[in-house]
Structure formats: structure tokens, C-alpha cells
Amino acid sequence: MVFYKVKILRCYNSPKIVTVTAKNSQQAVRAAAADLRAEGVTDARGIEVIGQVKSLRG
């Protein structure tokens, strides 16, 4: 498992950047979508993988 930084584009709010754990970038997008559904966010326009995170420190 690897950490990915993901940007969530929203209609009415500024973009949200989250860190998710996944095997590849496609699963990172799916994990971000699942997080959005769990939070009840309905105004998302897109999900974009920014890149892989090597360390969560600093």
C-alpha cells in the first residue's frame, strides 16, 4: 500500500486535498470517492491524483 495525495474539485467550495492509501492511482480515486460518499458530499465535480507521497512526516 502506498499513500497518494488526491485533489477533490468541488462546485461551491474550494478544492479539498486529502491523503489516501491505495495500491495504485486508480484505487486512490476510488478510495477518495468512497470518503466523499461517507461524508455526504454531493457537490464534487472531479477527483484528481496529484501524486504519490513518500512519507507522511514533515
N, CA, C, O and CB atoms as a CASP TS submission, in Angstrom:
PFRMAT TS
TARGET T0000
AUTHOR 0000-0000-0000
METHOD Language model
MODEL 1
PARENT N/A
ATOM      1  N   MET     1       0.834  -1.180   0.000  1.00  0.00           N
ATOM      2  CA  MET     1       0.000   0.000   0.000  1.00  0.00           C
ATOM      3  C   MET     1       0.881   1.247   0.000  1.00  0.00           C
ATOM      4  O   MET     1       1.939   1.297   0.628  1.00  0.00           O
ATOM      5  CB  MET     1      -0.950  -0.004   1.211  1.00  0.00           C
ATOM      6  N   VAL     2       0.401   2.239  -0.726  1.00  0.00           N
ATOM      7  CA  VAL     2       1.138   3.479  -0.898  1.00  0.00           C
ATOM      8  C   VAL     2       0.200   4.636  -0.584  1.00  0.00           C
ATOM      9  O   VAL     2      -1.014   4.519  -0.752  1.00  0.00           O
ATOM     10  CB  VAL     2       1.723   3.598  -2.339  1.00  0.00           C
ATOM     11  N   PHE     3       0.758   5.744  -0.133  1.00  0.00           N
ATOM     12  CA  PHE     3      -0.035   6.945   0.113  1.00  0.00           C
ATOM     13  C   PHE     3      -0.088   7.792  -1.153  1.00  0.00           C
ATOM     14  O   PHE     3       0.929   7.996  -1.817  1.00  0.00           O
ATOM     15  CB  PHE     3       0.551   7.762   1.293  1.00  0.00           C
ATOM     16  N   TYR     4      -1.278   8.283  -1.481  1.00  0.00           N
ATOM     17  CA  TYR     4      -1.476   9.174  -2.620  1.00  0.00           C
ATOM     18  C   TYR     4      -2.131  10.459  -2.146  1.00  0.00           C
ATOM     19  O   TYR     4      -3.023  10.431  -1.299  1.00  0.00           O
ATOM     20  CB  TYR     4      -2.333   8.495  -3.715  1.00  0.00           C
ATOM     21  N   LYS     5      -1.692  11.582  -2.689  1.00  0.00           N
ATOM     22  CA  LYS     5      -2.328  12.858  -2.432  1.00  0.00           C
ATOM     23  C   LYS     5      -3.338  13.094  -3.549  1.00  0.00           C
ATOM     24  O   LYS     5      -2.996  13.037  -4.730  1.00  0.00           O
ATOM     25  CB  LYS     5      -1.278  14.022  -2.345  1.00  0.00           C
ATOM     26  N   VAL     6      -4.585  13.360  -3.166  1.00  0.00           N
ATOM     27  CA  VAL     6      -5.686  13.460  -4.124  1.00  0.00           C
ATOM     28  C   VAL     6      -6.379  14.812  -3.954  1.00  0.00           C
ATOM     29  O   VAL     6      -6.646  15.242  -2.832  1.00  0.00           O
ATOM     30  CB  VAL     6      -6.701  12.290  -3.932  1.00  0.00           C
ATOM     31  N   LYS     7      -6.668  15.479  -5.077  1.00  0.00           N
ATOM     32  CA  LYS     7      -7.398  16.752  -5.063  1.00  0.00           C
ATOM     33  C   LYS     7      -8.840  16.491  -5.486  1.00  0.00           C
ATOM     34  O   LYS     7      -9.099  15.863  -6.512  1.00  0.00           O
ATOM     35  CB  LYS     7      -6.722  17.808  -6.008  1.00  0.00           C
ATOM     36  N   ILE     8      -9.771  16.987  -4.673  1.00  0.00           N
ATOM     37  CA  ILE     8     -11.187  16.839  -4.962  1.00  0.00           C
ATOM     38  C   ILE     8     -11.722  18.210  -5.359  1.00  0.00           C
ATOM     39  O   ILE     8     -11.735  19.136  -4.549  1.00  0.00           O
ATOM     40  CB  ILE     8     -11.968  16.252  -3.735  1.00  0.00           C
ATOM     41  N   LEU     9     -12.162  18.333  -6.611  1.00  0.00           N
ATOM     42  CA  LEU     9     -12.717  19.584  -7.115  1.00  0.00           C
ATOM     43  C   LEU     9     -14.190  19.644  -6.765  1.00  0.00           C
ATOM     44  O   LEU     9     -14.931  18.686  -6.984  1.00  0.00           O
ATOM     45  CB  LEU     9     -12.508  19.716  -8.646  1.00  0.00           C
ATOM     46  N   ARG    10     -14.619  20.794  -6.209  1.00  0.00           N
ATOM     47  CA  ARG    10     -15.990  20.932  -5.771  1.00  0.00           C
ATOM     48  C   ARG    10     -16.649  22.120  -6.447  1.00  0.00           C
ATOM     49  O   ARG    10     -15.973  23.073  -6.837  1.00  0.00           O
ATOM     50  CB  ARG    10     -16.055  21.077  -4.261  1.00  0.00           C
ATOM     51  N   CYS    11     -17.961  22.067  -6.587  1.00  0.00           N
ATOM     52  CA  CYS    11     -18.718  23.135  -7.275  1.00  0.00           C
ATOM     53  C   CYS    11     -18.745  24.427  -6.470  1.00  0.00           C
ATOM     54  O   CYS    11     -18.489  25.501  -7.014  1.00  0.00           O
ATOM     55  CB  CYS    11     -20.153  22.677  -7.549  1.00  0.00           C
ATOM     56  N   TYR    12     -19.047  24.337  -5.204  1.00  0.00           N
ATOM     57  CA  TYR    12     -19.317  25.530  -4.409  1.00  0.00           C
ATOM     58  C   TYR    12     -18.222  25.875  -3.421  1.00  0.00           C
ATOM     59  O   TYR    12     -18.210  26.994  -2.908  1.00  0.00           O
ATOM     60  CB  TYR    12     -20.590  25.358  -3.676  1.00  0.00           C
ATOM     61  N   ASN    13     -17.315  24.984  -3.134  1.00  0.00           N
ATOM     62  CA  ASN    13     -16.244  25.226  -2.169  1.00  0.00           C
ATOM     63  C   ASN    13     -14.893  25.141  -2.870  1.00  0.00           C
ATOM     64  O   ASN    13     -14.798  24.718  -4.022  1.00  0.00           O
ATOM     65  CB  ASN    13     -16.314  24.211  -0.998  1.00  0.00           C
ATOM     66  N   SER    14     -13.860  25.549  -2.158  1.00  0.00           N
ATOM     67  CA  SER    14     -12.521  25.435  -2.717  1.00  0.00           C
ATOM     68  C   SER    14     -12.126  23.962  -2.774  1.00  0.00           C
ATOM     69  O   SER    14     -12.694  23.144  -2.051  1.00  0.00           O
ATOM     70  CB  SER    14     -11.499  26.251  -1.880  1.00  0.00           C
ATOM     71  N   PRO    15     -11.162  23.615  -3.622  1.00  0.00           N
ATOM     72  CA  PRO    15     -10.748  22.205  -3.727  1.00  0.00           C
ATOM     73  C   PRO    15     -10.250  21.661  -2.387  1.00  0.00           C
ATOM     74  O   PRO    15      -9.664  22.388  -1.585  1.00  0.00           O
ATOM     75  CB  PRO    15      -9.649  22.051  -4.788  1.00  0.00           C
ATOM     76  N   LYS    16     -10.488  20.408  -2.170  1.00  0.00           N
ATOM     77  CA  LYS    16     -10.068  19.731  -0.943  1.00  0.00           C
ATOM     78  C   LYS    16      -8.964  18.758  -1.309  1.00  0.00           C
ATOM     79  O   LYS    16      -9.096  18.009  -2.277  1.00  0.00           O
ATOM     80  CB  LYS    16     -11.267  18.992  -0.246  1.00  0.00           C
ATOM     81  N   ILE    17      -7.870  18.758  -0.548  1.00  0.00           N
ATOM     82  CA  ILE    17      -6.762  17.843  -0.800  1.00  0.00           C
ATOM     83  C   ILE    17      -6.694  16.856   0.359  1.00  0.00           C
ATOM     84  O   ILE    17      -6.612  17.252   1.521  1.00  0.00           O
ATOM     85  CB  ILE    17      -5.405  18.615  -0.969  1.00  0.00           C
ATOM     86  N   VAL    18      -6.730  15.573   0.031  1.00  0.00           N
ATOM     87  CA  VAL    18      -6.703  14.516   1.039  1.00  0.00           C
ATOM     88  C   VAL    18      -5.595  13.516   0.700  1.00  0.00           C
ATOM     89  O   VAL    18      -5.121  13.454  -0.434  1.00  0.00           O
ATOM     90  CB  VAL    18      -8.082  13.801   1.129  1.00  0.00           C
ATOM     91  N   THR    19      -5.203  12.752   1.686  1.00  0.00           N
ATOM     92  CA  THR    19      -4.232  11.679   1.501  1.00  0.00           C
ATOM     93  C   THR    19      -4.951  10.356   1.713  1.00  0.00           C
ATOM     94  O   THR    19      -5.610  10.156   2.734  1.00  0.00           O
ATOM     95  CB  THR    19      -3.015  11.828   2.479  1.00  0.00           C
ATOM     96  N   VAL    20      -4.823   9.457   0.751  1.00  0.00           N
ATOM     97  CA  VAL    20      -5.463   8.145   0.849  1.00  0.00           C
ATOM     98  C   VAL    20      -4.417   7.049   0.670  1.00  0.00           C
ATOM     99  O   VAL    20      -3.335   7.280   0.130  1.00  0.00           O
ATOM    100  CB  VAL    20      -6.592   7.999  -0.208  1.00  0.00           C
ATOM    101  N   THR    21      -4.760   5.867   1.131  1.00  0.00           N
ATOM    102  CA  THR    21      -3.887   4.705   0.987  1.00  0.00           C
ATOM    103  C   THR    21      -4.475   3.787  -0.074  1.00  0.00           C
ATOM    104  O   THR    21      -5.658   3.448  -0.021  1.00  0.00           O
ATOM    105  CB  THR    21      -3.716   3.952   2.344  1.00  0.00           C
ATOM    106  N   ALA    22      -3.645   3.380  -1.046  1.00  0.00           N
ATOM    107  CA  ALA    22      -4.123   2.510  -2.112  1.00  0.00           C
ATOM    108  C   ALA    22      -2.946   1.785  -2.759  1.00  0.00           C
ATOM    109  O   ALA    22      -1.787   2.136  -2.540  1.00  0.00           O
ATOM    110  CB  ALA    22      -4.909   3.318  -3.165  1.00  0.00           C
ATOM    111  N   LYS    23      -3.266   0.765  -3.561  1.00  0.00           N
ATOM    112  CA  LYS    23      -2.231   0.020  -4.275  1.00  0.00           C
ATOM    113  C   LYS    23      -1.765   0.751  -5.522  1.00  0.00           C
ATOM    114  O   LYS    23      -0.591   0.683  -5.886  1.00  0.00           O
ATOM    115  CB  LYS    23      -2.740  -1.357  -4.649  1.00  0.00           C
ATOM    116  N   ASN    24      -2.699   1.459  -6.187  1.00  0.00           N
ATOM    117  CA  ASN    24      -2.345   2.214  -7.392  1.00  0.00           C
ATOM    118  C   ASN    24      -3.217   3.464  -7.467  1.00  0.00           C
ATOM    119  O   ASN    24      -4.099   3.660  -6.631  1.00  0.00           O
ATOM    120  CB  ASN    24      -2.517   1.341  -8.678  1.00  0.00           C
ATOM    121  N   SER    25      -2.970   4.308  -8.468  1.00  0.00           N
ATOM    122  CA  SER    25      -3.673   5.587  -8.539  1.00  0.00           C
ATOM    123  C   SER    25      -5.168   5.417  -8.803  1.00  0.00           C
ATOM    124  O   SER    25      -5.970   6.220  -8.328  1.00  0.00           O
ATOM    125  CB  SER    25      -3.061   6.452  -9.622  1.00  0.00           C
ATOM    126  N   GLN    26      -5.551   4.389  -9.549  1.00  0.00           N
ATOM    127  CA  GLN    26      -6.977   4.164  -9.813  1.00  0.00           C
ATOM    128  C   GLN    26      -7.719   3.825  -8.517  1.00  0.00           C
ATOM    129  O   GLN    26      -8.835   4.296  -8.298  1.00  0.00           O
ATOM    130  CB  GLN    26      -7.164   3.028 -10.849  1.00  0.00           C
ATOM    131  N   GLN    27      -7.108   3.022  -7.674  1.00  0.00           N
ATOM    132  CA  GLN    27      -7.733   2.699  -6.394  1.00  0.00           C
ATOM    133  C   GLN    27      -7.736   3.909  -5.462  1.00  0.00           C
ATOM    134  O   GLN    27      -8.603   4.020  -4.596  1.00  0.00           O
ATOM    135  CB  GLN    27      -7.008   1.524  -5.730  1.00  0.00           C
ATOM    136  N   ALA    28      -6.776   4.813  -5.633  1.00  0.00           N
ATOM    137  CA  ALA    28      -6.756   6.047  -4.840  1.00  0.00           C
ATOM    138  C   ALA    28      -7.973   6.906  -5.173  1.00  0.00           C
ATOM    139  O   ALA    28      -8.577   7.499  -4.279  1.00  0.00           O
ATOM    140  CB  ALA    28      -5.450   6.843  -5.094  1.00  0.00           C
ATOM    141  N   VAL    29      -8.336   6.975  -6.447  1.00  0.00           N
ATOM    142  CA  VAL    29      -9.527   7.722  -6.859  1.00  0.00           C
ATOM    143  C   VAL    29     -10.774   7.068  -6.261  1.00  0.00           C
ATOM    144  O   VAL    29     -11.668   7.761  -5.775  1.00  0.00           O
ATOM    145  CB  VAL    29      -9.632   7.787  -8.412  1.00  0.00           C
ATOM    146  N   ARG    30     -10.832   5.764  -6.297  1.00  0.00           N
ATOM    147  CA  ARG    30     -11.987   5.054  -5.720  1.00  0.00           C
ATOM    148  C   ARG    30     -12.079   5.273  -4.216  1.00  0.00           C
ATOM    149  O   ARG    30     -13.174   5.445  -3.680  1.00  0.00           O
ATOM    150  CB  ARG    30     -11.897   3.551  -6.020  1.00  0.00           C
ATOM    151  N   ALA    31     -10.933   5.269  -3.528  1.00  0.00           N
ATOM    152  CA  ALA    31     -10.925   5.495  -2.081  1.00  0.00           C
ATOM    153  C   ALA    31     -11.383   6.910  -1.750  1.00  0.00           C
ATOM    154  O   ALA    31     -12.118   7.113  -0.784  1.00  0.00           O
ATOM    155  CB  ALA    31      -9.524   5.245  -1.505  1.00  0.00           C
ATOM    156  N   ALA    32     -10.954   7.891  -2.546  1.00  0.00           N
ATOM    157  CA  ALA    32     -11.390   9.271  -2.327  1.00  0.00           C
ATOM    158  C   ALA    32     -12.890   9.400  -2.557  1.00  0.00           C
ATOM    159  O   ALA    32     -13.573  10.102  -1.811  1.00  0.00           O
ATOM    160  CB  ALA    32     -10.626  10.235  -3.251  1.00  0.00           C
ATOM    161  N   ALA    33     -13.410   8.729  -3.583  1.00  0.00           N
ATOM    162  CA  ALA    33     -14.852   8.760  -3.855  1.00  0.00           C
ATOM    163  C   ALA    33     -15.635   8.134  -2.701  1.00  0.00           C
ATOM    164  O   ALA    33     -16.694   8.635  -2.324  1.00  0.00           O
ATOM    165  CB  ALA    33     -15.169   8.021  -5.174  1.00  0.00           C
ATOM    166  N   ALA    34     -15.118   7.050  -2.147  1.00  0.00           N
ATOM    167  CA  ALA    34     -15.785   6.403  -1.010  1.00  0.00           C
ATOM    168  C   ALA    34     -15.786   7.328   0.205  1.00  0.00           C
ATOM    169  O   ALA    34     -16.769   7.379   0.944  1.00  0.00           O
ATOM    170  CB  ALA    34     -15.093   5.064  -0.661  1.00  0.00           C
ATOM    171  N   ASP    35     -14.688   8.062   0.417  1.00  0.00           N
ATOM    172  CA  ASP    35     -14.633   9.027   1.524  1.00  0.00           C
ATOM    173  C   ASP    35     -15.672  10.125   1.339  1.00  0.00           C
ATOM    174  O   ASP    35     -16.322  10.541   2.298  1.00  0.00           O
ATOM    175  CB  ASP    35     -13.227   9.646   1.633  1.00  0.00           C
ATOM    176  N   LEU    36     -15.827  10.591   0.104  1.00  0.00           N
ATOM    177  CA  LEU    36     -16.815  11.626  -0.174  1.00  0.00           C
ATOM    178  C   LEU    36     -18.223  11.133   0.120  1.00  0.00           C
ATOM    179  O   LEU    36     -19.029  11.843   0.723  1.00  0.00           O
ATOM    180  CB  LEU    36     -16.712  12.083  -1.624  1.00  0.00           C
ATOM    181  N   ARG    37     -18.511   9.911  -0.311  1.00  0.00           N
ATOM    182  CA  ARG    37     -19.834   9.341  -0.056  1.00  0.00           C
ATOM    183  C   ARG    37     -20.095   9.211   1.435  1.00  0.00           C
ATOM    184  O   ARG    37     -21.201   9.482   1.903  1.00  0.00           O
ATOM    185  CB  ARG    37     -19.969   7.977  -0.731  1.00  0.00           C
ATOM    186  N   ALA    38     -19.067   8.791   2.189  1.00  0.00           N
ATOM    187  CA  ALA    38     -19.212   8.626   3.635  1.00  0.00           C
ATOM    188  C   ALA    38     -19.459   9.968   4.325  1.00  0.00           C
ATOM    189  O   ALA    38     -20.183  10.029   5.318  1.00  0.00           O
ATOM    190  CB  ALA    38     -17.964   7.957   4.221  1.00  0.00           C
ATOM    191  N   GLU    39     -18.859  11.047   3.801  1.00  0.00           N
ATOM    192  CA  GLU    39     -19.042  12.374   4.376  1.00  0.00           C
ATOM    193  C   GLU    39     -20.346  13.027   3.915  1.00  0.00           C
ATOM    194  O   GLU    39     -20.774  14.026   4.492  1.00  0.00           O
ATOM    195  CB  GLU    39     -17.866  13.262   4.013  1.00  0.00           C
ATOM    196  N   GLY    40     -20.973  12.476   2.890  1.00  0.00           N
ATOM    197  CA  GLY    40     -22.210  13.048   2.376  1.00  0.00           C
ATOM    198  C   GLY    40     -22.000  14.214   1.432  1.00  0.00           C
ATOM    199  O   GLY    40     -22.913  15.016   1.236  1.00  0.00           O
ATOM    200  N   VAL    41     -20.821  14.327   0.842  1.00  0.00           N
ATOM    201  CA  VAL    41     -20.521  15.410  -0.100  1.00  0.00           C
ATOM    202  C   VAL    41     -21.211  15.109  -1.426  1.00  0.00           C
ATOM    203  O   VAL    41     -21.054  14.027  -1.991  1.00  0.00           O
ATOM    204  CB  VAL    41     -18.976  15.577  -0.302  1.00  0.00           C
ATOM    205  N   THR    42     -21.978  16.085  -1.913  1.00  0.00           N
ATOM    206  CA  THR    42     -22.720  15.871  -3.161  1.00  0.00           C
ATOM    207  C   THR    42     -22.330  16.846  -4.269  1.00  0.00           C
ATOM    208  O   THR    42     -22.842  16.740  -5.383  1.00  0.00           O
ATOM    209  CB  THR    42     -24.199  15.985  -2.898  1.00  0.00           C
ATOM    210  N   ASP    43     -21.433  17.797  -3.987  1.00  0.00           N
ATOM    211  CA  ASP    43     -21.101  18.808  -4.984  1.00  0.00           C
ATOM    212  C   ASP    43     -19.730  18.592  -5.633  1.00  0.00           C
ATOM    213  O   ASP    43     -19.142  19.543  -6.149  1.00  0.00           O
ATOM    214  CB  ASP    43     -21.146  20.171  -4.350  1.00  0.00           C
ATOM    215  N   ALA    44     -19.220  17.379  -5.617  1.00  0.00           N
ATOM    216  CA  ALA    44     -17.901  17.101  -6.208  1.00  0.00           C
ATOM    217  C   ALA    44     -17.997  17.093  -7.732  1.00  0.00           C
ATOM    218  O   ALA    44     -18.914  16.498  -8.298  1.00  0.00           O
ATOM    219  CB  ALA    44     -17.345  15.744  -5.698  1.00  0.00           C
ATOM    220  N   ARG    45     -17.050  17.754  -8.391  1.00  0.00           N
ATOM    221  CA  ARG    45     -17.007  17.788  -9.853  1.00  0.00           C
ATOM    222  C   ARG    45     -15.966  16.829 -10.411  1.00  0.00           C
ATOM    223  O   ARG    45     -16.117  16.329 -11.526  1.00  0.00           O
ATOM    224  CB  ARG    45     -16.717  19.198 -10.337  1.00  0.00           C
ATOM    225  N   GLY    46     -14.914  16.570  -9.648  1.00  0.00           N
ATOM    226  CA  GLY    46     -13.870  15.696 -10.149  1.00  0.00           C
ATOM    227  C   GLY    46     -12.884  15.310  -9.064  1.00  0.00           C
ATOM    228  O   GLY    46     -12.777  15.968  -8.029  1.00  0.00           O
ATOM    229  N   ILE    47     -12.165  14.225  -9.324  1.00  0.00           N
ATOM    230  CA  ILE    47     -11.140  13.734  -8.411  1.00  0.00           C
ATOM    231  C   ILE    47      -9.874  13.554  -9.222  1.00  0.00           C
ATOM    232  O   ILE    47      -9.885  12.903 -10.266  1.00  0.00           O
ATOM    233  CB  ILE    47     -11.570  12.396  -7.708  1.00  0.00           C
ATOM    234  N   GLU    48      -8.786  14.129  -8.743  1.00  0.00           N
ATOM    235  CA  GLU    48      -7.527  14.105  -9.477  1.00  0.00           C
ATOM    236  C   GLU    48      -6.402  13.657  -8.547  1.00  0.00           C
ATOM    237  O   GLU    48      -6.251  14.194  -7.449  1.00  0.00           O
ATOM    238  CB  GLU    48      -7.216  15.497 -10.085  1.00  0.00           C
ATOM    239  N   VAL    49      -5.616  12.680  -8.983  1.00  0.00           N
ATOM    240  CA  VAL    49      -4.469  12.233  -8.203  1.00  0.00           C
ATOM    241  C   VAL    49      -3.324  13.205  -8.471  1.00  0.00           C
ATOM    242  O   VAL    49      -2.894  13.375  -9.612  1.00  0.00           O
ATOM    243  CB  VAL    49      -4.064  10.754  -8.565  1.00  0.00           C
ATOM    244  N   ILE    50      -2.836  13.842  -7.405  1.00  0.00           N
ATOM    245  CA  ILE    50      -1.737  14.800  -7.543  1.00  0.00           C
ATOM    246  C   ILE    50      -0.410  14.050  -7.628  1.00  0.00           C
ATOM    247  O   ILE    50       0.440  14.370  -8.458  1.00  0.00           O
ATOM    248  CB  ILE    50      -1.723  15.802  -6.356  1.00  0.00           C
ATOM    249  N   GLY    51      -0.240  13.048  -6.761  1.00  0.00           N
ATOM    250  CA  GLY    51       0.994  12.288  -6.797  1.00  0.00           C
ATOM    251  C   GLY    51       1.119  11.348  -5.614  1.00  0.00           C
ATOM    252  O   GLY    51       0.263  11.287  -4.732  1.00  0.00           O
ATOM    253  N   GLN    52       2.209  10.627  -5.637  1.00  0.00           N
ATOM    254  CA  GLN    52       2.478   9.652  -4.593  1.00  0.00           C
ATOM    255  C   GLN    52       3.254  10.337  -3.472  1.00  0.00           C
ATOM    256  O   GLN    52       4.148  11.142  -3.733  1.00  0.00           O
ATOM    257  CB  GLN    52       3.264   8.432  -5.154  1.00  0.00           C
ATOM    258  N   VAL    53       2.913  10.017  -2.231  1.00  0.00           N
ATOM    259  CA  VAL    53       3.567  10.591  -1.075  1.00  0.00           C
ATOM    260  C   VAL    53       4.574   9.584  -0.544  1.00  0.00           C
ATOM    261  O   VAL    53       4.219   8.441  -0.259  1.00  0.00           O
ATOM    262  CB  VAL    53       2.538  10.986   0.014  1.00  0.00           C
ATOM    263  N   LYS    54       5.814   9.996  -0.410  1.00  0.00           N
ATOM    264  CA  LYS    54       6.852   9.082   0.069  1.00  0.00           C
ATOM    265  C   LYS    54       6.816   8.938   1.585  1.00  0.00           C
ATOM    266  O   LYS    54       7.067   7.856   2.114  1.00  0.00           O
ATOM    267  CB  LYS    54       8.228   9.568  -0.373  1.00  0.00           C
ATOM    268  N   SER    55       6.503  10.034   2.288  1.00  0.00           N
ATOM    269  CA  SER    55       6.478   9.987   3.734  1.00  0.00           C
ATOM    270  C   SER    55       5.418  10.945   4.248  1.00  0.00           C
ATOM    271  O   SER    55       5.203  12.006   3.662  1.00  0.00           O
ATOM    272  CB  SER    55       7.858  10.328   4.322  1.00  0.00           C
ATOM    273  N   LEU    56       4.759  10.585   5.330  1.00  0.00           N
ATOM    274  CA  LEU    56       3.766  11.471   5.920  1.00  0.00           C
ATOM    275  C   LEU    56       4.395  12.438   6.904  1.00  0.00           C
ATOM    276  O   LEU    56       3.709  13.318   7.423  1.00  0.00           O
ATOM    277  CB  LEU    56       2.685  10.666   6.608  1.00  0.00           C
ATOM    278  N   ARG    57       5.681  12.296   7.170  1.00  0.00           N
ATOM    279  CA  ARG    57       6.378  13.208   8.079  1.00  0.00           C
ATOM    280  C   ARG    57       6.745  14.491   7.363  1.00  0.00           C
ATOM    281  O   ARG    57       7.108  14.490   6.187  1.00  0.00           O
ATOM    282  CB  ARG    57       7.636  12.547   8.657  1.00  0.00           C
ATOM    283  N   GLY    58       6.641  15.595   8.105  1.00  0.00           N
ATOM    284  CA  GLY    58       7.094  16.896   7.613  1.00  0.00           C
ATOM    285  C   GLY    58       6.489  17.440   6.447  1.00  0.00           C
ATOM    286  O   GLY    58       6.854  18.533   6.015  1.00  0.00           O
TER
END
